[in-house]
Amino acid sequence: MLLASCLTLIVAFLAGLDGILDEWQFYQPIVTCTLIGAAFSDISTGILLGATLQIIMSGWINLASVISPDISFASVTAAIMVCGPAHLQIGQGVLVAIGAAVIGRLLTIRTRKLMVNIAHKADQAAEISKLSEINRLQWISMGIQGLRVMIPSVIVLMLSNVTIGHWFRMIPQSVNTGINAAASLIAVVGFSIIITTIESRALWIWFAGGFLIATFFKLTLTFVILLGVVLTILYIIIENRHNGKKDQSDPFSDELDDL
């Protein structure tokens, strides 16, 4: 349990840090929940929870000065409650994640206000060409962003014991059924956002074709994903070759073809 808690806190720190850097995608639910599930020796549940949250949170983005709910803290909290000793259901974990996302949003707003002061100090260091000071402030700011998720995760770990799971299991089955239905509806909303982003004539044929192939040939989700990856790679290779031949062609002939 101690080793799992330490590994979880490391993942939480990286998720909070990468939520700002956006480099390694540690803050994405499918990554965070899978890693925490592996830490608690329940990687399959972590993958299922991460996939569910990934669909729900796909539309959670910052718009101008409006900060979206915090994905990293929500993913860490839900994964701890579902994959940890509490062993909540995935539907219950989704509700926990939504509540944690609201709390995480308040934390990230406070943290970003603190980052303004650090940015001003970095500007002052840049005016006198103190690169070492700028580097030190950069490390401090990134450390604070990681602690923004890591410190609350310590509290969540302290609460995620067998007692919490017992309280959730005392909820009547009819209520749990409603919770699972609500979680499924939230996932549908996230999936509809994904559909709106790929709503174009060039992509709809691939979207519909994938469903038809999976339905008639009864393919597993893993096989469909691998097939999609292979087709995407082939499409990119063919498109690059086509563009290469087009660049090497005679400009005058291209103009005649356009006419």
C-alpha positions in Angstrom: 0.0 0.0 0.0 2.9 2.4 0.8 4.5 1.7 -2.5 1.2 2.2 -4.4 0.7 5.5 -2.6 4.2 6.7 -3.5 3.7 5.8 -7.1 0.3 7.5 -7.2 1.8 10.7 -5.8 4.5 10.7 -8.4 1.8 10.3 -11.1 -0.2 13.1 -9.5 2.8 15.4 -9.5 3.5 14.7 -13.2 -0.1 15.1 -14.1 -0.3 18.6 -12.4 3.0 19.6 -14.1 2.0 18.4 -17.5 -1.4 20.0 -17.2 0.5 23.2 -17.8 3.3 22.0 -20.1 1.1 19.9 -22.3 4.1 17.9 -23.4 3.8 14.2 -22.4 0.0 14.0 -21.9 0.3 12.7 -18.3 -2.7 14.7 -17.4 -5.0 12.9 -19.9 -7.4 10.5 -18.0 -6.5 7.5 -20.1 -2.9 7.9 -19.1 -3.3 9.0 -15.5 -6.0 6.4 -14.5 -4.0 3.6 -16.2 -0.8 4.4 -14.3 -2.6 4.7 -11.0 -4.5 1.5 -11.7 -1.1 -0.2 -12.4 0.2 1.2 -9.1 -2.7 -0.4 -7.2 -2.4 -3.7 -9.3 -5.8 -3.1 -11.0 -4.8 -1.8 -14.4 -7.9 -3.1 -16.2 -10.2 -1.0 -14.1 -7.9 2.0 -14.5 -8.1 1.7 -18.3 -11.9 1.4 -18.2 -12.2 4.4 -15.9 -9.6 6.4 -18.0 -11.4 5.7 -21.2 -14.7 6.8 -19.7 -13.3 10.0 -18.4 -11.4 10.7 -21.6 -14.7 10.8 -23.5 -16.3 13.0 -20.9 -13.4 15.4 -20.6 -12.6 15.7 -24.3 -14.4 19.0 -24.6 -12.9 20.5 -21.4 -10.6 23.2 -22.8 -9.6 26.7 -21.7 -11.3 29.5 -23.7 -9.5 32.8 -23.4 -9.5 33.8 -19.8 -12.1 31.2 -18.9 -10.5 28.2 -17.1 -12.1 24.8 -17.6 -12.5 22.2 -14.9 -9.2 20.6 -13.9 -8.7 17.4 -15.7 -5.5 16.2 -13.9 -6.9 16.4 -10.3 -10.2 14.9 -11.4 -8.4 11.9 -13.0 -6.1 11.3 -10.1 -9.0 11.5 -7.5 -11.3 9.2 -9.4 -8.5 6.7 -10.1 -7.6 6.6 -6.4 -11.2 6.1 -5.3 -12.0 3.4 -8.0 -8.7 1.5 -8.1 -7.7 2.0 -4.5 -9.0 0.4 -1.3 -12.4 2.1 -1.6 -13.1 0.1 -4.8 -15.9 2.4 -6.0 -17.9 1.6 -9.2 -16.9 3.4 -12.4 -20.1 5.3 -12.4 -19.4 6.5 -8.9 -15.9 7.3 -9.9 -17.2 9.6 -12.7 -19.3 11.6 -10.2 -16.3 11.8 -7.9 -14.2 13.1 -10.8 -16.7 15.8 -11.7 -16.7 17.1 -8.1 -12.9 16.9 -8.0 -12.7 18.8 -11.3 -14.6 21.7 -9.7 -12.3 21.8 -6.7 -9.3 21.5 -9.0 -10.5 24.4 -11.0 -10.4 26.6 -7.9 -7.0 25.4 -7.1 -5.6 26.1 -10.5 -7.1 29.6 -10.5 -5.3 30.4 -7.2 -2.1 28.8 -8.6 -2.2 30.8 -11.8 -2.6 34.0 -9.8 0.5 33.1 -7.9 2.3 32.4 -11.2 1.8 36.1 -12.2 4.1 37.3 -9.4 6.7 34.7 -10.5 6.4 35.9 -14.1 7.0 39.5 -13.1 10.2 38.4 -11.2 11.3 36.5 -14.3 10.8 39.7 -16.4 12.9 41.7 -14.0 15.6 39.0 -14.2 15.5 39.1 -18.0 16.1 42.9 -18.0 19.4 42.4 -16.2 20.2 39.2 -18.2 20.2 36.8 -15.2 19.5 33.6 -17.0 20.2 31.5 -13.9 17.5 33.3 -12.0 15.0 32.8 -14.9 15.8 29.1 -14.9 15.3 28.9 -11.1 12.0 30.6 -11.3 10.9 28.3 -14.1 11.7 25.2 -12.0 9.9 26.8 -9.0 6.8 27.5 -11.0 6.7 24.0 -12.5 7.1 22.5 -9.0 4.2 24.5 -7.7 2.0 23.3 -10.6 2.9 19.7 -9.7 2.3 20.2 -6.0 -1.1 21.7 -6.9 -2.3 18.2 -7.6 0.1 16.2 -5.5 -0.8 17.8 -2.1 -4.6 17.4 -2.4 -3.9 13.8 -3.6 -2.3 13.1 -0.2 -5.7 14.0 1.4 -7.6 11.9 -1.1 -5.3 8.9 -0.3 -5.9 9.4 3.4 -9.7 9.3 2.8 -9.7 6.5 0.2 -9.9 3.7 2.7 -12.3 0.8 3.1 -14.7 2.9 5.1 -15.4 5.2 2.2 -16.1 2.2 0.0 -18.4 0.8 2.6 -20.4 4.1 2.7 -20.8 4.0 -1.1 -21.8 0.4 -1.0 -24.6 1.3 1.5 -26.2 3.3 -1.3 -29.3 1.4 -2.6 -28.9 -0.5 -5.9 -31.6 1.6 -7.6 -29.6 4.8 -6.8 -26.4 3.2 -8.2 -28.3 2.3 -11.4 -29.3 5.9 -11.8 -25.7 7.0 -11.1 -24.4 4.7 -13.8 -27.1 5.9 -16.2 -26.1 9.5 -15.5 -22.5 8.7 -16.0 -23.3 7.1 -19.4 -25.3 10.2 -20.5 -22.3 12.5 -19.5 -20.1 10.3 -21.7 -22.5 10.7 -24.6 -22.2 14.5 -24.3 -18.4 14.2 -24.5 -18.7 11.8 -27.5 -21.0 14.3 -29.2 -18.3 17.0 -28.8 -15.9 14.6 -30.6 -18.3 14.1 -33.4 -18.7 17.9 -33.9 -14.9 18.3 -34.2 -14.7 15.7 -37.1 -17.9 16.8 -38.8 -16.7 17.1 -42.4 -17.3 15.2 -45.6 -13.7 14.0 -45.8 -14.0 12.3 -42.3 -17.6 11.1 -42.1 -16.9 8.2 -44.5 -14.2 6.8 -42.2 -16.4 7.4 -39.1 -19.4 5.5 -40.5 -17.2 2.9 -42.2 -15.6 2.0 -38.8 -19.0 1.3 -37.3 -20.2 -0.8 -40.2 -17.0 -2.9 -40.3 -17.1 -3.5 -36.5 -20.8 -4.4 -36.6 -20.9 -6.8 -39.5 -17.6 -8.5 -38.7 -18.1 -8.4 -34.9 -14.6 -7.0 -34.4 -13.3 -6.1 -30.9 -12.5 -2.5 -30.0 -8.8 -3.3 -29.9 -8.8 -4.6 -33.4 -10.8 -1.6 -34.7 -8.2 0.8 -33.0 -5.3 -1.1 -34.5 -7.0 -1.2 -37.9 -7.6 2.6 -37.7 -3.9 3.2 -36.8 -2.7 1.1 -39.8 -5.1 2.8 -42.2 -4.1 6.2 -40.9 -0.4 5.4 -41.5 -1.1 4.2 -45.0 -3.2 7.3 -45.7 -0.4 9.6 -44.5 2.2 7.7 -46.7 0.1 7.9 -49.8 -0.8 11.5 -49.2 2.9 12.5 -48.7 3.9 10.7 -51.9 1.1 12.4 -53.8 2.1 15.8 -52.6 5.8 15.0 -53.5 4.9 14.1 -57.0 2.7 17.2 -57.3 5.6 19.4 -56.2 7.9 17.9 -58.8 5.5 18.3 -61.7 5.6 21.1 -64.3 3.8 24.2 -63.0 2.5 25.0 -66.5 0.9 21.5 -66.7 -0.7 22.0 -63.3 -2.2 25.3 -64.5 -3.6 23.5 -67.6 -5.1 20.8 -65.4 -6.8 23.4 -63.3 -8.3 24.9 -66.4 
